[in-house]
Amino acid sequence: MKHTAVPADLPQRATPPLEQVYREHADLVWRLLRHLGVADAHRDDVFHEVFLVVHRRLADHDGRSALTTWLFGITRNVVLHHRRSQARHLRRLTVAPEPTRGPGPEEHIARLEAHALVDRFLKILPDDQRVAFALAEIEGLRAPEIAEHLGINLNTLYSRLSALRRRFAEFIAAARDPRTGARDGSP
């Protein structure tokens, strides 16, 4: 920005102190912020920012324009800066994934207990049944894939999985039934 000297024939006006500018023009700046569309939630911060700029630049006001015109220019520029900052902030929020609520302590403990229960069930199974159950129920593989992987007849696998599911249901029921007294879930 090019500053030119004020012609000698124009009288130099003394710049008022910041306190006087604030007292006389704070209402104007507040109204300008509202007219320029600054949200209520941000208006206090933007208002203070305007007067921080006024404080830094008050000595630069040369009197060629009315103080109200000069304040309007500062206010408009601070509002534009605020809008750009808000837009950047909103863009960052839309890029960032929405935070997800992680499991609480109770959920974490329940999950650990469930894993331990499944592990105990798997330990009591013969190897071929353990693998079939784990691939179907834990890994989610489809029966034809499992039968091919294990090299067994598909109908045999279906029969084996059905029996294993019944056995697992009984295992869980026994583990949760306090009357059985079985801690390891075995009936």
Sequence and secondary structure as in RCSB ss.txt:
>XXXX:A:sequence
MKHTAVPADLPQRATPPLEQVYREHADLVWRLLRHLGVADAHRDDVFHEVFLVVHRRLADHDGRSALTTWLFGIT
RNVVLHHRRSQARHLRRLTVAPEPTRGPGPEEHIARLEAHALVDRFLKILPDDQRVAFALAEIEGLRAPEIAEHL
GINLNTLYSRLSALRRRFAEFIAAARDPRTGARDGSP
>XXXX:A:secstr
       TTS       HHHHHHHHHHHHHHHHHHTT  HHHHHHHHHHHHHHHHHHGGG  SSS HHHHHHHHH
HHHHHHHHHHHHHHHHHHHHS        HHHHHHHHHHHHHHHHHHHTS HHHHHHHIIIIIS   HHHHHHHH
T  HHHHHHHHHHHHHHHHHHHHHHH TTT  SS   
